[in-house]
Amino acid sequence: MKKLLSYFLLAIVVIALVIGVDFWKEKRLKHIPGTNEQYYKIVSLPIPDTLEFADEQVPLNIFYVKESLDRELSVNTYWHSSTLQLIKRSHRWFPMIEEMLRKNNIPDDFKYLAVIESGLKNVTSPAGAKGYWQLMKATAKEKGLEVDKYVDERYNVRKSTEAACKYLLHAHEKFGSWTLAAASYNAGITGIMRQMDKQNETSYYDLLLNEETARYIYRILAVKLIFEEPKSYGFYIEDKDFYQPIPTKTIEVRSSIDSWADFATEHGISYKLLKNFNPWLRQKDLKNRKKKIYFIEIPEPPYNMTHVARKTDDVK
C-alpha cells in the first residue's frame, strides 16, 4: 500500500512539473514578438514571382537564378544575429546614403551594396579595401579622396559614398546596365568586360563568373527582400530598437593639430567619441601644412556624454 502511495505521489509531482513548464513556456512566448513560429521552425523562404534590381528585371524563370537567390535568402535569414544587427544599423546610415544616391541619379537599390560590402561598418578587407564602401587606395584617390598617413577619407562615410557614386556612374556609362555596374564593383570594370567578350554575353545572369562575383548580385537581392519585408523572413523589430541617426555639429579645422585628445577635451568630449565620429583621422595629430579645411563632426547632447561628466571649468 505504501509503495502504491509513493508511486501516486510521484506521478502527481511529475504532472505538476510538466504543467508548470508548459505554463511558463507559454507565458514567456507571449512576450516574444511576431508569430513565434520562426523560433522553432527552419522553413523554405518565400521567393517573389517577379523581382527587380535598379529597375532591371531579374530573370527568375531561369532555374539557376531562382536557386541562387534562394541560397542567399537562406544564408542571410538564418544568420539571425548578424542580419538583425544589419537591419537595426541601416536606419542610422540609409537616410544619408539614400540622399547621396538620389543626388547622383543612382537607383536606391545600391544602398544594399554597401550592406553586403561592409555590414555598414568601417572594416578592412584582406586585399586592403577600406570603409563602408570597401574602396581600394588607388580607386579612392582616383575618385578624389584624400588617403595618406594622417587622413584616410575612405573611412568618411559621406565622402566615400560620393566616391562610390562616381565609380557606379562611370561603370553604368560603360555597360548601360546597373546590374553589370554593380557586379563590376566586385570584379572591376575590366574584369566584367573581359568575361563578356570571352563568353559573347551581355547579361550578368548569363555570365559564368568566379564564386564571389557569381553570388554578388544575389546577395544584394536577398538583403533587399529581407530589409523591405523583414517580418516575412522572421525579423520582428520595433521602431524603438532601430539605431537612429545621431545629430552632430561641424567644427572647421584649418591648421595643424598637435593632439586630437586635447582637441576632444577642449570640445567637451572624449577622444573615443571624437574618433567614433571622425574615424578618417588616422593619427593622434594632424600635420596640415597646406592649410586645408577639415570638417570635424562633434555629437550633440545627449550623445556627447562621457562616463565621467566634464565640468565647464575644466574645459580649456
TATA-V708803 format. One line per field, one symbol per residue. phi: phi as a letter, one per 30 degrees, with the letter a starting at -180 (. if undefined). burial: I if it has 24 or more other ideal C-beta (glycine too) atoms within 12 Angstrom, else O. Layout:
phi: ???
burial: ???
This chain:
phi: .dddddddddddddddddddddddddddddccdididddbbcbdcdcddbabbhicdcddddeddddddeddddedddcedddeddddddddcdedddddddechcededdddddddbihbdcbdedjdbiechcdedddddcjddbadcbbdddcedddddddddddddddddcibddddddddcciddddddddddchbbcedcddbdedddcedddddddeddddbeddcjccbdedddddecdbcccdbcbdbdadddedddcibddddeddcbdddcbdbbccddhdccccccddecdcdcecdcdedddd
burial: OOOOOOOOOOOOOOOOOOOOOOOOOOOOOOOOOOOOOIOOOOOOIOIOOOIOIIOIOIOIOOOOIIOIIIIIIIOIIIOOOOIIOIIIIIIOIIOIIIOIIOOOOIIIIIIIIIIIIIIIIIOOOOOOIIIIIIIIIOIIOOIOIIIOOIIIIIIIIIIIIIIIIIIIIOIIOOIOIIIIIIIIIIIIIOOIOOIIOOOOOOIIIOIOIOOOIIIIIIIIIIIIIIIOOIOOIIIOIOOOOOOOOOOIOOOOIOOOIOOIOOIIOOIIIIOOIIIIIIIIIIOOOIOOOOOOOIOIIIIOOOOIOOOOOOOOOOOO
